[in-house]
Amino acid sequence: MDFLGLRTLTVISDAEKMIRKRQPNFNIETVPLDDKRTYAMFSKGLTYGVFQCESVGLRSVLTRLKPQNIEDIIAVISLYRPGPMDSIDDYIENRHHPERMHYKAPQLKEILDVTYGCMVYQEQVMQIFRSLAGYSFGRADVVRRAMSKKKHKVMEQEREYFIHGQTDEHGNTVCCGCVANGISESAANSIFDDMSSFASYAFNKSHSAAYAVVAYRTAYLKCHYPCEFMSALLTSVIDDTAKIAAYIADCTRMGIRVLPPSANASVLAFAPTDHGEIRFGLLAIKNLGKGFIRTITEERAQNGNFTDFYDFCKRLYGKEFNKRAVEGLIKSGALDNLGLNRREMLQNLPDILAGLEGESRRNLDGQLDIFSIGETEPIAYAPKYQHCAEFPPAERLQMEKEATGLYLSGHPMAEHVTLSEKLHVARISDLCDAGDDQLSRITDGSPVKLLAIVTAVKKKTTKNDTTMAFVTVEDLYGSIELLVFPKIYAQFSHLLQAGNILLVDGRVSLREEESAKVIPDRIAPCPNADSIGESTPLPSAQAENPTQKKQPIPHEIQTGLMLLVDTLNSPQDRKVKNLLSVFEGNIPVYLYYNDTRKKYVSARGVDVNPPLLNELKLLLGEKGVMLK
C-alpha cells in the first residue's frame, strides 16, 4: 500500500464543508463518474488547479484526447510520464479511430482493447506473460519487477523462456512460451521489446485509478461548485504568492470575482460569498497572525461590524493588537470602508494609538477625568483626524503588493492584455509550471517572449568587476526572475527600473531544485499596441555592433555535436545542459535519448573545445560524444 499525504485531499474536504452550508446532504463520495459537463471541461483543458492535470503539457494532451470516461483519465495519468508518453499519440489516434488498431498477436486484443491497443499499465505486462506465454501469476510479477529494475541478464534469459517456453529439471513445463501458442518468433521478440522499454516507467493501474478518482473529483467540484472549490484551493496555497496570483487569474477567467480583504467581511481563509464571489482571506496578509485574525472575527461576531477606523482600533486594542498588523490591514485595503482613506489612516494611527494607550493607563490607575464622573466606564473620544488626499492608484497598488505579495484592486498589466495576445507572449505561470513538469515542451534553453512589469532589481558585481542583475518581473498570472548577465545589463540597464513594463526576448533556464528563470537576450520598453503587427522584432544586441563577425565554423564539424544521453530530464541530462550553457557558441548540438529514442536540437549552440569535450565524455562516456 502506498499512503500519500496529498494537499488535494484537504482541498476536497474543505470545499465539501463549504458546499454543505447550502446543500447539507452533499457527499463527494457519491458524485457520478459520468458527468458530461466535467468531461467537457477536461476536453477543453480548463483544468488549472485539478489534481495531476494542471501542467501545460497535460492540458494539451487532454484537449487532443477529449476524455469521455474515467478510463480515459486513468490512462492519461499513466501515460504522461517518461517512457509511456511515447504511446500518447498512438493512444489518442486509436481512441478517435478504433478501426486503425493493430495487434501483433490476436491474444493481445483482450488485454489491450481497454487502452486502444497501447500498453499502459504494469498489470497488462503481467497479463501478456500469462496469456501469451503461460506464466504463473507469481512468475509474471517477478519478471515485471526485473524489467522495471532493468536487470538485463535476467531479462535476456526470460526472453528465451517467453518465446520458446521452459521446462524444469524433470521435464515438466514451467511455461509453454509464445511459439507454442501460435505466435511467431519475430512477433514474440517485438512484443518482449515493447514490454522491456515500457515496464521501466509503467504505473500499476490501481495507483493510476486512485489518482484519477481524485483528479475527477477536483474537476467535478471546479465545474459544479467553482466558488467553493477555488476558495479551498486558494487557502491551500495561502503561503505561496505565485500560486495565489495564478489561481486568482483563473477565477477571473471563470468570471468569479475575488473581492479584496475586509475587516468586516473576511475570515481567516478564502471563502465564497452568497453572490458567487470569493472573499480574500485575512491570513494571506503579511504580519497578521492567526491570533489577531480570530480576535477580529470574534469581536465582529459578538458586537457587530466595525463602524469606523477609530471604532476598529478601540475595540481591538490590547487584544493581540499591534501597529504593524494594522498597517498591513490598511495597505491591503481591508479597512477601506471605515471612513478614512489609506493615507489618512496611516497618518492618524500614531495619535489614535497614543490616545488608547493613555486611556489604558488611566484605567489601570483608577483615574477618571471630570467628564467620566457618573459613567460606568471611562469614555474615550476619537481624535480630530488630519485629513489629506489619498495615495495615487499606482502607489496604492504597490502598497497592496507589499502587504500581500499581490495587486488586489487592479494590476498594472491589466490594460496590456490585448497587447500580450497580439505579441503572442508566454504566460509566466506556464513557465513556472514547466519547472515542475518534467514532460513539458518548455525545456531548458527554450526560447521565450514575455511582456511584464519590473517589481524588483538586485544588482551584483561579478568576479570580473562587471555588473549583472537579478530582476523580478510579473504579469497577470505570476512572477519570475530574469538573470541579466553583464553584456545584456550594460546595454539595457537603463530599462531595468521598478515599475517599467518591458518586452523581453530570451531563453528559459531550468535547473534542478530551482524555480524556473529567464535569461534575456534582448529587452525593449513596452511597445504601443497600435504599432504592433504579427511580428515585431526586438532591438538586438548584435545590432549595436554591425561590424562584429561570427567566428567561422571549421568545415570538419560543420554538422554539429552529437550527444547520446540515457534518459530525458534525468540528473545526467540536466548536467549536460548546464555544461552546454557554459560554453555557448555557434555549433549546433543534437541530443539523442535512449529511453525515448528521439532526437532534439538544442536551442543554443556551443563553442566546441577540449575542456567541454572532456567534461562531456566524463558524463556520457567516449561513445556518447561525437563530432560529425
SULRAWO-V706651 format. One line per field, one symbol per residue. ss: DSSP state (2 for helix, 1 for strand, 0 for the rest). phi: phi as a letter, one per 30 degrees, with the letter a starting at -180 (. if undefined). burial: # if it has 16 or more other ideal C-beta (glycine too) atoms within 10 Angstrom, else .. Layout:
# SULRAWO-V706651
ss->???
phi->???
burial->???
This chain:
# SULRAWO-V706651
ss->0000002222222222222200000002220000022222222000000000000222222222200002222222222000022222222222220222000000022222222000001222222222222000222222222222000222222222222201100000111000222000222222222222222000102222222222222222222202222222222200002222222222222000011000000000001100000110022200000222222222222220000022222222000000222222222200000000022222222222222222222222200002220000000000000000000022222222222200000000022222222220000222222222000000000011111111111111100000111111111001111111022222222220000011111111100000001111111110002220000000000222200000000022200011111000002222222222220110101111100001111000110002222222222202221110
phi->.bccdcedddeddddddddddcbecdbddcddcbdddddddeddidcdjdeibcdedddddddddhdbaddddeddddddaejddddeddddddddbddcdbcdadddeddcddchicdbceddedddedddbiddeddddddeddddchddddddddeddddcibbddcidddbdidedcicddddddddddeddddddbddddddddddddddddddddddcbdddddddddddcdcceddeddddddededicdcdddbdcbdcecdbdcdcibbceddddddicddddddddddddddbidddaddeddddcdicidbddddddddddjdcdccjcddddddddeedddddddddddddddicbdddcdjddbdcccdddddcaddddeddddddddddbibdcclaecedcdddddddhdddddddddddccdcdddcejddabbbacdcabbcbcdddiccbbcccbbcdclbaccccdedddddbedcdbejdcbcccabdccbeibddbbcdcbbbdeddedcccdbcddecddddbdddcddddeedbedkccbccdbdidedddddddddddcdacddbccccddchbcbcddbdbcdaeeddddddddcieddbbcb
burial->.......#..##.###.##......#...........##.###.###############.##..###..###########.#######.######.....#..##.##..##..#####################...######.##.......#..##.######........#####.#.#...##..##.######.#####.###.###########################...###########....#.######.##.#####.....########..#...##.##..##.....#..#########...#...############.#########.##..##.##..#....................#....#.....#....######.######..###..#..##.##.###########.####.#####.########.#..........##.################.##.###.##...###########.....#########.##..........#..#...........#......####.#.###...#.###.###.#.#.#####.#.##...#.#####.#...#..##...#...##...
